[in-house]
Amino acid sequence: QKEVEQNSGPLSVPEGAIASLNCTYSDRGSQSFFWYRQYSGKSPELIMFIYSNGDKEDGRFTAQLNKASQYVSLLIRDSQPSDSATYLCAVTVIYNQGGKLIFGQGTELSVKP
Amino acid sequence: DGGITQSPKYLFRKEGQNVTLSCEQNLNHDAMYWYRQDPGQGLRLIYYSQIVNDFQKGDIAEGYSVSREKKESFPLTVTSAQKNPTAFYLCASSIRDRGLEETQYFGPGTRLLVL
């Protein structure tokens, strides 16, 4: 089983709709969860991080974490064509020497005008 | 402006050649990382360094080498032993937020192509 799994997509939503991106992880000890946005040919850009169960909102973005179900999601409200990108979920996995980020393979989002 | 810079943007390697990718940060971050990204794939960790003069292998270190002589700099050398080096290479840095949790920020990347 992969440590961090995402649906590769592409996920297509109309402009103005809510886009829902999902991520599951295998390490129950994980404590930190990150969402990055990556435009084609560019480097990942941090959108949000979440540490606690529940929802965290930042503008049009809401991160949701459920540690019992080992599930983290990203909701994008009022989706815009400029949101079209690949979204990477990253989870901190604890090793003997500390923690390191493990990335999912990313979900491609396409917002149609 | 604070940030992470990587150079060059594009790099071409000939067979049997070693090439070095530069990564510099002026964010005063302690930890630095190198990742490799292949088309349609997530990021895979090559090497990381949490303090100067110390670094650890990541998941795919074979064929790569690094040094960390200064806090600001973490160059990556792709050696001739790396048989499939064509990829997008990303450097990241982080400052510890809470204990083991680290928020990583990325440079613009270097695209390596084999001639």
Interface residues (C-beta under 8 A of the other chain):
Chain A: V4 S8 Q31 S32 F34 Y36 K42 S43 P44 E45 L46 F49 Y51 L88 A90 T92 I94 Q97 G98 G99 K100 L101 F103 G104 Q105 G106
Chain B: Y35 G40 Q41 G42 L43 R44 L45 Y48 Q50 Q56 G58 L90 R98 L100 E101 E102 T103 Q104 Y105 F106 G107 P108 G109
